[in-house]
Amino acid sequence: MHTIGQEITNQQIVALDIQHTPVFRTWYLVTPNKREASTAAEAFLQFMLEKAGGGY
């Protein structure tokens, strides 16, 4: 929620309290294999793998 904290504080958006959340789904990360990923893309990939587990 830190990315939208200011908007919630300013009441520009609201957080909904919905039963049966979060919804867990399978996610796939697709990367081009003919070019090296940027530093930001690699950091994002590592973050996702640490949070969700798995490998590539």
The first five atom37 places (N, CA, C, CB, O) and aatype in JSON, in Angstrom:
{
  "aatype": [12, 8, 16, 9, 7, 5, 6, 9, 16, 2, 5, 5, 9, 19, 0, 10, 3, 9, 5, 8, 16, 14, 19, 13, 1, 16, 17, 18, 10, 19, 16, 14, 2, 11, 1, 6, 0, 15, 16, 0, 0, 6, 0, 13, 10, 5, 13, 12, 10, 6, 11, 0, 7, 7, 7, 18],
  "atom_mask": [
    [1, 1, 1, 1, 1],
    [1, 1, 1, 1, 1],
    [1, 1, 1, 1, 1],
    [1, 1, 1, 1, 1],
    [1, 1, 1, 0, 1],
    [1, 1, 1, 1, 1],
    [1, 1, 1, 1, 1],
    [1, 1, 1, 1, 1],
    [1, 1, 1, 1, 1],
    [1, 1, 1, 1, 1],
    [1, 1, 1, 1, 1],
    [1, 1, 1, 1, 1],
    [1, 1, 1, 1, 1],
    [1, 1, 1, 1, 1],
    [1, 1, 1, 1, 1],
    [1, 1, 1, 1, 1],
    [1, 1, 1, 1, 1],
    [1, 1, 1, 1, 1],
    [1, 1, 1, 1, 1],
    [1, 1, 1, 1, 1],
    [1, 1, 1, 1, 1],
    [1, 1, 1, 1, 1],
    [1, 1, 1, 1, 1],
    [1, 1, 1, 1, 1],
    [1, 1, 1, 1, 1],
    [1, 1, 1, 1, 1],
    [1, 1, 1, 1, 1],
    [1, 1, 1, 1, 1],
    [1, 1, 1, 1, 1],
    [1, 1, 1, 1, 1],
    [1, 1, 1, 1, 1],
    [1, 1, 1, 1, 1],
    [1, 1, 1, 1, 1],
    [1, 1, 1, 1, 1],
    [1, 1, 1, 1, 1],
    [1, 1, 1, 1, 1],
    [1, 1, 1, 1, 1],
    [1, 1, 1, 1, 1],
    [1, 1, 1, 1, 1],
    [1, 1, 1, 1, 1],
    [1, 1, 1, 1, 1],
    [1, 1, 1, 1, 1],
    [1, 1, 1, 1, 1],
    [1, 1, 1, 1, 1],
    [1, 1, 1, 1, 1],
    [1, 1, 1, 1, 1],
    [1, 1, 1, 1, 1],
    [1, 1, 1, 1, 1],
    [1, 1, 1, 1, 1],
    [1, 1, 1, 1, 1],
    [1, 1, 1, 1, 1],
    [1, 1, 1, 1, 1],
    [1, 1, 1, 0, 1],
    [1, 1, 1, 0, 1],
    [1, 1, 1, 0, 1],
    [1, 1, 1, 1, 1]
  ],
  "atom_positions": [
    [[0.81, -1.19, 0.0], [0.0, 0.0, 0.0], [0.87, 1.26, 0.0], [-0.93, -0.01, 1.2], [0.34, 2.37, -0.16]],
    [[2.19, 1.12, 0.18], [3.02, 2.31, 0.26], [3.02, 3.12, -1.03], [4.42, 1.93, 0.61], [3.28, 4.32, -1.0]],
    [[2.73, 2.49, -2.16], [2.74, 3.22, -3.43], [1.51, 4.1, -3.6], [2.83, 2.26, -4.57], [1.51, 5.0, -4.44]],
    [[0.47, 3.85, -2.83], [-0.76, 4.65, -2.94], [-1.14, 5.31, -1.62], [-1.92, 3.77, -3.42], [-2.26, 5.8, -1.46]],
    [[-0.21, 5.34, -0.69], [-0.47, 5.89, 0.64], [-0.94, 7.33, 0.63], [0.0, 0.0, 0.0], [-1.87, 7.69, 1.35]],
    [[-0.31, 8.17, -0.18], [-0.69, 9.58, -0.24], [-2.1, 9.74, -0.8], [0.32, 10.37, -1.1], [-2.86, 10.58, -0.32]],
    [[-2.44, 8.97, -1.81], [-3.78, 9.05, -2.39], [-4.85, 8.62, -1.39], [-3.86, 8.19, -3.66], [-5.94, 9.19, -1.35]],
    [[-4.53, 7.6, -0.58], [-5.48, 7.18, 0.45], [-5.61, 8.27, 1.51], [-5.02, 5.85, 1.1], [-6.72, 8.58, 1.93]],
    [[-4.5, 8.85, 1.94], [-4.52, 9.93, 2.93], [-5.34, 11.11, 2.43], [-3.11, 10.39, 3.26], [-6.11, 11.7, 3.2]],
    [[-5.19, 11.46, 1.16], [-5.93, 12.59, 0.57], [-7.35, 12.22, 0.15], [-5.17, 13.13, -0.63], [-8.07, 13.06, -0.39]],
    [[-7.74, 10.98, 0.4], [-9.06, 10.46, 0.05], [-9.37, 10.56, -1.45], [-10.12, 11.21, 0.83], [-10.51, 10.74, -1.85]],
    [[-8.31, 10.43, -2.26], [-8.48, 10.37, -3.71], [-8.91, 8.98, -4.13], [-7.19, 10.78, -4.43], [-9.61, 8.8, -5.13]],
    [[-8.49, 7.98, -3.36], [-8.92, 6.6, -3.55], [-9.14, 5.99, -2.17], [-7.87, 5.78, -4.37], [-8.68, 6.53, -1.16]],
    [[-9.84, 4.87, -2.13], [-10.06, 4.18, -0.86], [-9.64, 2.72, -1.01], [-11.55, 4.28, -0.43], [-9.68, 2.16, -2.1]],
    [[-9.24, 2.13, 0.1], [-8.94, 0.7, 0.13], [-10.21, -0.03, 0.51], [-7.77, 0.38, 1.13], [-10.84, 0.28, 1.52]],
    [[-10.59, -0.99, -0.29], [-11.8, -1.77, -0.04], [-11.48, -2.98, 0.83], [-12.45, -2.21, -1.37], [-10.47, -3.66, 0.61]],
    [[-12.33, -3.24, 1.8], [-12.19, -4.42, 2.65], [-13.09, -5.5, 2.07], [-12.56, -4.11, 4.15], [-14.3, -5.52, 2.32]],
    [[-12.51, -6.39, 1.29], [-13.27, -7.41, 0.57], [-12.94, -8.78, 1.15], [-12.96, -7.36, -0.96], [-11.78, -9.11, 1.37]],
    [[-13.98, -9.57, 1.39], [-13.77, -10.91, 1.92], [-13.08, -11.79, 0.88], [-15.12, -11.54, 2.35], [-13.19, -11.57, -0.33]],
    [[-12.39, -12.78, 1.38], [-11.72, -13.8, 0.55], [-10.61, -13.21, -0.33], [-12.75, -14.5, -0.33], [-10.4, -13.66, -1.45]],
    [[-9.92, -12.21, 0.2], [-8.77, -11.68, -0.53], [-7.54, -11.8, 0.35], [-9.01, -10.2, -0.95], [-7.71, -11.89, 1.57]],
    [[-6.37, -11.82, -0.14], [-6.06, -11.67, -1.56], [-6.36, -12.94, -2.34], [-4.6, -11.28, -1.73], [-6.43, -14.04, -1.79]],
    [[-6.52, -12.76, -3.62], [-6.74, -13.89, -4.52], [-5.37, -14.36, -4.99], [-7.67, -13.49, -5.75], [-4.59, -13.59, -5.54]],
    [[-5.08, -15.62, -4.76], [-3.79, -16.16, -5.16], [-3.92, -16.77, -6.55], [-3.29, -17.21, -4.14], [-4.81, -17.58, -6.8]],
    [[-3.02, -16.39, -7.43], [-3.03, -16.87, -8.81], [-1.61, -17.24, -9.23], [-3.62, -15.8, -9.77], [-0.63, -16.88, -8.57]],
    [[-1.54, -17.96, -10.31], [-0.25, -18.28, -10.91], [0.17, -17.12, -11.8], [-0.3, -19.62, -11.71], [-0.62, -16.64, -12.62]],
    [[1.39, -16.67, -11.64], [1.93, -15.57, -12.46], [3.07, -16.11, -13.31], [2.41, -14.39, -11.57], [3.8, -17.01, -12.9]],
    [[3.2, -15.56, -14.48], [4.29, -15.91, -15.38], [5.06, -14.65, -15.74], [3.76, -16.63, -16.67], [4.45, -13.61, -16.04]],
    [[6.36, -14.73, -15.72], [7.21, -13.62, -16.16], [7.83, -14.03, -17.48], [8.31, -13.26, -15.09], [8.46, -15.09, -17.58]],
    [[7.67, -13.2, -18.47], [8.19, -13.49, -19.8], [9.28, -12.48, -20.11], [7.06, -13.44, -20.89], [9.09, -11.27, -19.97]],
    [[10.43, -12.99, -20.51], [11.54, -12.1, -20.84], [12.11, -12.5, -22.2], [12.64, -12.16, -19.74], [12.09, -13.67, -22.56]],
    [[12.62, -11.52, -22.95], [13.23, -11.86, -24.23], [14.54, -12.61, -23.99], [13.48, -10.57, -25.08], [15.3, -12.25, -23.08]],
    [[14.8, -13.63, -24.78], [16.02, -14.41, -24.56], [17.18, -13.97, -25.43], [15.74, -15.87, -24.8], [18.29, -14.49, -25.28]],
    [[16.96, -13.04, -26.34], [18.04, -12.6, -27.23], [18.67, -11.29, -26.78], [17.52, -12.44, -28.64], [19.55, -10.75, -27.45]],
    [[18.23, -10.78, -25.64], [18.85, -9.55, -25.17], [18.95, -9.59, -23.66], [18.06, -8.3, -25.64], [18.11, -10.19, -22.98]],
    [[19.97, -8.95, -23.15], [20.2, -8.94, -21.71], [19.21, -8.01, -21.03], [21.64, -8.52, -21.39], [18.9, -6.94, -21.55]],
    [[18.72, -8.43, -19.88], [17.76, -7.61, -19.14], [18.47, -6.43, -18.5], [17.04, -8.46, -18.06], [19.64, -6.51, -18.14]],
    [[17.74, -5.32, -18.37], [18.29, -4.15, -17.7], [18.47, -4.44, -16.21], [17.38, -2.9, -17.91], [17.93, -5.43, -15.7]],
    [[19.22, -3.6, -15.54], [19.41, -3.76, -14.1], [18.07, -3.7, -13.38], [20.35, -2.68, -13.56], [17.83, -4.48, -12.45]],
    [[17.2, -2.79, -13.79], [15.88, -2.66, -13.16], [15.04, -3.92, -13.4], [15.13, -1.43, -13.71], [14.36, -4.4, -12.49]],
    [[15.09, -4.46, -14.62], [14.33, -5.67, -14.92], [14.85, -6.86, -14.12], [14.41, -5.99, -16.43], [14.06, -7.66, -13.62]],
    [[16.16, -6.98, -13.98], [16.75, -8.05, -13.18], [16.34, -7.92, -11.71], [18.28, -8.05, -13.31], [16.03, -8.91, -11.06]],
    [[16.35, -6.69, -11.2], [15.96, -6.46, -9.81], [14.5, -6.84, -9.6], [16.18, -4.99, -9.41], [14.15, -7.45, -8.58]],
    [[13.64, -6.49, -10.55], [12.23, -6.84, -10.46], [12.05, -8.36, -10.5], [11.43, -6.18, -11.6], [11.28, -8.91, -9.72]],
    [[12.74, -9.02, -11.39], [12.67, -10.47, -11.5], [13.1, -11.12, -10.19], [13.54, -10.97, -12.67], [12.43, -12.04, -9.7]],
    [[14.2, -10.67, -9.63], [14.67, -11.23, -8.36], [13.67, -10.98, -7.24], [16.03, -10.62, -7.99], [13.43, -11.87, -6.42]],
    [[13.09, -9.8, -7.2], [12.07, -9.48, -6.2], [10.89, -10.44, -6.32], [11.59, -8.02, -6.36], [10.42, -10.98, -5.32]],
    [[10.41, -10.65, -7.54], [9.27, -11.54, -7.75], [9.6, -12.97, -7.35], [8.82, -11.49, -9.22], [8.78, -13.65, -6.73]],
    [[10.79, -13.43, -7.69], [11.18, -14.79, -7.35], [11.31, -14.96, -5.84], [12.5, -15.14, -8.03], [10.95, -16.01, -5.3]],
    [[11.83, -13.94, -5.15], [11.95, -14.01, -3.69], [10.58, -14.03, -3.02], [12.77, -12.84, -3.17], [10.38, -14.76, -2.05]],
    [[9.66, -13.24, -3.52], [8.33, -13.14, -2.91], [7.46, -14.35, -3.23], [7.64, -11.88, -3.36], [6.69, -14.8, -2.38]],
    [[7.57, -14.86, -4.44], [6.65, -15.92, -4.88], [7.3, -17.29, -4.93], [6.1, -15.58, -6.23], [6.6, -18.31, -4.93]],
    [[8.61, -17.33, -4.97], [9.28, -18.62, -5.13], [9.33, -19.01, -6.6], [0.0, 0.0, 0.0], [8.81, -18.3, -7.46]],
    [[9.93, -20.12, -6.87], [9.99, -20.59, -8.25], [11.35, -20.34, -8.85], [0.0, 0.0, 0.0], [12.3, -19.98, -8.16]],
    [[11.44, -20.54, -10.11], [12.68, -20.34, -10.82], [12.42, -20.13, -12.29], [0.0, 0.0, 0.0], [11.28, -20.16, -12.74]],
    [[13.47, -19.93, -13.03], [13.29, -19.75, -14.47], [14.31, -20.47, -15.25], [13.32, -18.33, -14.84], [14.3, -20.42, -16.48]]
  ]
}
